[in-house]
């Protein structure tokens, strides 16, 4: 398996620290509001990557944190006259609702910053002791120039990163690129005791502390959005490696941006959408499909037209699965040839081949649609085959879509109303009794309720009128 490593700017073979095990860290949400459509991409893609690693036989320990104390949380708390803790807990719950809707499996460990203060303070002490950090009026800053590899993730020399930076008026920092490890609290802000002041952690140190605490000094894979490469991930590397004298992460994976109608998402432009808003209009599963149908590093352009195309693609998959289930229920037992087994296996092999090439879910989707196209001759009943053969087809379809976390979620599937099902059963009885006049009347009633009755070799079935075939 090869993945693109932002650190080396190259495609690398995956070699994990421990055989058949993967330690993986992904930056989680800052919980002050509902997650937006841009936040959804790393959440979905790295859940999908974790699924694929497990599919390939790895035991994955996946850590994704909650930043539950932050300037934005404090601001929201003041606006709503609530505590920062209440705001954070509220939006952790809302995040979990959205994550479940998006088909995202819970992480192995989901630590909170406020539960990790002691380990954060311990790392800051080490950085001060070894000369990589300094105290300034109760704040603690990382001394960027003390780490001679600073800029190795963003591939920018420290002198270039300095360009355009200004020292703030009355700044306590020795260098514009120095960053806060500990922030002295202001009046009325939540705070924790430390050797330097009552305060709270800086943003960057949180992830280093939690990753090291739960996964070890060196982890296999660290991932997140492209916007986090600099300064967040760059700073994580600097502080972590200066504290432990060990390489922080062997592989860095970053997903591309999402634009809205070819423009950067922005509240000021009025093109800012939360996952909850989009899901209310289109459902959760089309959002997940939108993400997995593109390679994780490529930009995605979100429009209503694109999301409708995603819904149509999902509908094709659901139609295939429903047709397959119907024909299995009405087919006869029999043998399956070795050639048919080999053909089905070839699609599994193709899926693995493209996914092993830098987690190419776009090509993975293409393999699934090739499989649907080629298997439709059996599913449509134009070529008769055995129940065992059809079950093998269904097993592979469920297997591959399950890796991507689609179709099996069932969020697009339309449940047939009970009234329609009752009429359908009455019609079958009427036909069995050769009461064709009544059968026709019942068919007309069914059609007025939005469904067609299709006659097949395997019997009658219901189809939604507006469902894409």
N, C-alpha and C positions, 0 to 999 in steps of 0.2 A: 504494500500500500504506500502510495506517495502523496504527500501533501506539500502545499506551498508554504514555506517558512519565511515570514516577513523579516526575520532576523538575518537570514542569509540571502534573501531575495532570490531564492531558487526552489525548485521542486526537489524534495528530499524523501528518501525512503524512511518510513516510520520505524524507528528502533526505540522501544520503550525501556525504561530503567529496569523494570522487572518483567520477565517474559510473560506474555499473555495478560498483562495488567496495564491499565492506563490511569494515570492521575491527571485530572483535567480541571482547570479553573476558568470560570467565566464571570466577568463583572456583572453584578446584578443591578436592579433598579434602585434609584433614589426615590423613596416612597413618600412623595408629597402630592401626587396627583395620579390620575389614570395614565397607564402607559399609552404612548402614541404609536402610530403605525410604523415609524422608524425604529422604535424600541423593539417592536415585535420581530424584526428580522434576525438579530443575533439570538434572541430567545428561541425562536423556531429552528434556525439553522444549526445551532450547536446542540439542541435537543436531538435533531435529526442525525447529526454526526455521532453523537453518543449512541443512538439507536444502531447506527451502522457498525460502529466499533463492536458493540455487543453482538450484533448479527454475525460478525466475522470472528467471534469467539473470545474477545477480550473481556476481562472483568474491569469495569470502569468505575472509578470513584470520582464522582462529579460534584464539585463544590461551586455553588452560586450564592453570593451573599446578598443581604439586604442592607443598603445604606440607610439607617433609620435615625441618623442625626446629621444635620446639614443646614447650611444657611437657608436653603429653599424651604426646608421643613419648618424651621423657626419662623420664617416670614409667613408661611401659610398658617401656622399656629396663631400668630399674632393677629392675622386678618380674620380668623374665625373664632378668636377668643377661646382657644383650646390649648391644651398642653402639646408640646412637640411629640410626646409619646402617644397621645391619642390620635394625632394626625398620622403618624407612622403606622400604627396598628390598623387604622382604618384602611389605608391604602395598600398595606400588605395583604389584607383580606381581599380587596378589590383586584389586586394583581393576581392572586391565586385563582379567582374566578375567571379572569381573562386567560391565564395560562392553561387552565383546565379546558376552557372552550377551544383554545388553539391546539389542543391535543398534546401539550407539553408535559412530559413526565416530571414529577417532582425531583429535584436534585438529590444526590445521596446525602448531602449535608447543606443546610441553608442557614449559615450563621448570620447574626446581626452584629453591627458595629458596637451597639451598646452592651452587648454581652461579651465583647472582646477587648475591653479597655485595658485589662491587666497585661495581656500579651502585646498589645500595641505599646504600652509604656515600657515594657521590657526591651523591645527592639529599639525604641528611641534612646533608652539608656545606653545600649551597646554602641549606637551611632555617635553619641556624645563622647563616650569613653574612648573610642578609637579615632576621634578627631574628624569625623565626617558630618557632625552636626554641632550647632552652637545655640546657646540660650540668649534671648534678647528680650528683656523686660517681660518675662513670663511666657513668651512664645519660644518655640524651638524650630529652627530652620535647618534643612539639609544643605550642606556646603557642596554645591554642584561641582565646582572646580576640583574638589578632592577626588572625584571619580573620573579617571582619565579616559574611560570608555563611554562617557555620557554622549548620547546621540547615536549609539550603534544600532538602535532599533529603527529610528526615523531616518538613519543614514545621512545625518547632517552633523558636520563638525560643530563643536561648541561655539566657535567664533561666528559661524553662520546663524546659529540659533540666537545669538546675542543681538543680531541686526534687528533694529526696529523696536527692541525692548527698552523700556525706560524705568529708571528707579523711581518708585512712588515718592511723593513729597513726604518727608519725615519717615521714610521707610526704615524699618529695623533690619532689613536684609543687607547682607554684605555684597550681594551680587543680584542683578535682576532675575537670573534664572534659579536662584535659591528658592526653595518651596517649603511651606509650613508642614512640620510634622506634628506639632502641638500648638493649639490656638488658645491663648488666654481668654477666658469668657468675659463678655460684656454684661452689664447690669441686666438681670432678668433672664439671661440665657441659661439653658441646661448646662451643667458642668460636672466634672469628676475631679477628685483630688489627684495631684501628681507632684513629683518633687520640684516642679518648676512653677506651677500655678494651678488654681482651679480652672479647668478648661475642658477642651475636647480635642479629638484627633483631627489632623488635616485629612483631606480626602484620600491622597495617594497611599498613605501608610496603612490605611484600613485593609486594602486588598492584599498587600504584602504580608501583613500579620496573619490574616485568616488563611491565606494559601499555605504559608509556611507551617502554621499550627496544625492544620488538618491534613496536609499532603506531604509535608517534608520540605527541607531546604531547597531541593531541586525537584521540580515537577515536570511531567512529560509535556503537557500542552496547556498554554494559556491562550484564551480567545476572547474576542470582543469586536465591537464595531471599529471601522476604519478611523473614525473620529477620535478614538482613544489612543492611537499610536503615540501621538505627542499632544500634551505632555504626560498624560496619565500613565501609560504603560512604560514610557521612557523613564519616568520617575520611579515606578515600581522596581524596575531593573536596578537602577542606581542604588536605592536605599536597601534593597534586599541583598544584593551582592556585596555591598559594603558592610552589612550587618553579619553576614554568614560566611563570607569568603568562598562562596559556592555559586555556580551558575544557577540563576533563578528558574528559568524555563528553557527546555530544549527546543520547543517549537512554539511559534506564535502565529495564530490564524486570525485574520481580520476580514469581516464581511464588508461589502460595498454599501454605498449610500442608497437611500430611496428618495426620489424626487416626486413631486406632485404636479402632474401636467407639465413636465419638463422644467419645473422650477424647484428650488430648494424649499423644503417645508418651513414655514414661518408663520407665527401667529399674526404678525403685522401684515402679511400678505393675504390672510384669511384662508390659507390652504393647510391649516393644521388640523389633523384628524386623530382622535383617540381610537384605539382598537375597539372600545365599547361602542363608539358611534358607528364605525364601519360595520361591526358585527350586527348591530341592530338593523341595519339596512340590508346587508348581504349575507349574514351568517359568519361564523368563525372559520369554517373549513375553507372557504374560498381565499381567506387571508393566508392561511397556511400554504395552500396550493400556490398562491402568488409567489411566495418566498421560495418554495422548493423547485418550482419550474424553471428557475434561473440558476446559473452557477453562483455560488455564494460570494465570489469576489466581484462580480459584475454589478454595475448600477441597475436599479429597477426603477421604472417610471410607472407610478400609480395613477390610474385614471378609472373612471366608472366603466369605460369600455373594456379596459384590461381586466377588471375584476369580473365583468360579465363573461368574458372569454374563459376565465378560470372556472366560473360556475358551469359553463357549457362543457368544458373538459371533464369536470367532475361528474356531470350528469351522464356523459358517455361511459365513464367507468362504472357508475352505479347501474346503468342500464345493462352493461355487460354482466355484472355480477348478479343482478336480478334474473336476467335471462338464463344464466348458467344455473342458478339455484332451481329455477323452474324446471329446466330440462333434466337436471339430476333427479329431481323428485319423480319425474315421469318417464325415466329411461330404464332400460333393462340391464341386468348384470351381464358381465362378459369379460373377455380377456383384453389386455392392453399389450400391444406389440412392443418389442424392444426399440424399434425405430421411433415409435411415438414417445416412449420414455426419454430417449436420447434427444428428441426434438425439444421436448419441454425443458430438459436439463440445459440445453444450449442457451435458452433465454436467461436462465439463472446465471450461467457462466458469463453471458454478455453484460448482464446487470452488474455483476461483481467487477468485471473488467473496467467498465466506465466509472463506477463509483470508486474503485481503487486508484483511479487517476485523478487525484486532487479532489475527491469527494464531489464528482460531477453529477449532481442531482438532475440537471437539465437533460443530460443524456440518459440518465436512469429513467426519467419519465418517458423519453422516446422509446426505450426498450419495452416498457410496459405497454405503450400504444401499439408497437409492432406486434407484441404478443396478442393483444386484443384483436387486431386486424387478422392475424393468421389463424387464430383459434375460433373466429366467428363462424367459420364454415361448420364447425361442430355445434357451437352454441345456438346457431340459427336453425339447426336441424336439417340443413341442406345436405350434410354428410352425416350419416348415422354412425354412432359409436357407442361404446359401453359406458355404464355408470362409473366404472372404475377409472376410465380414461378422463371423463368429465370431472371427477373428484380431484384427480391429479392436476388438472388445469386450474381448478378453483383453489387448490392448496397453494399453487405457485403464485396465483394472482393475489391472494390474501397475504402471502409471505412478502412479496415485493412492495405492495402498497403499505403493508404494516411497517416496513423499514422506514418509509417516508412519512408515516403517521397520517395517511389519508385514506379515504373511503371507509376504512374500518371504524372511523369515528362516528359515522352515521349522521352527520349534521346536515347533509344535503338531501338525504333520502326522504321522499314524501310518503308519509303514512296514509294508507287508503282509508277513507272514512268508513265507519261501521255500516252506515246506510248503503253505501255502494257494495260492500262485501255481502250484505244480506240479499240485495237484489241479484248479485252475481250468483249466489248459491241457489236462489229461487229459479233463476234461468237455467242452471245446470239440471235441476230436477225436472223443469218443464221440457227440456230437450230429451232427457232420458225417457219421459212419458210420451214423447213425440207430439207434445202440444206446442207446435212451432209458432202459432199465432201469439200465444202468451209469451213465448221466448223472445219474439220480435218486439213485443210491447216492453218487456223488461230491458231489452237491449237499448231501446230508445230512451227509457228512463235513466239508464246508466250513462248514456251519452250526454243527456241534459245536465248531469252532475259532473261532467268534465272528463269522462273516461271512455276509452274504446274497448270493445271486446274483440280479441284476436283469436281466431281458430288456428291451431297448429296440429302437427302430427301427434303431439303429446297431450293435446287437450286444449281447453279454452283458458285464456289468461286476460288480465286487466292491464291496460296501458293508459297512463295519463295523457290527455290530449296534447298538451303543450310541451310534453317532455321530448327533449332532443334525442333522436334515435342514433 
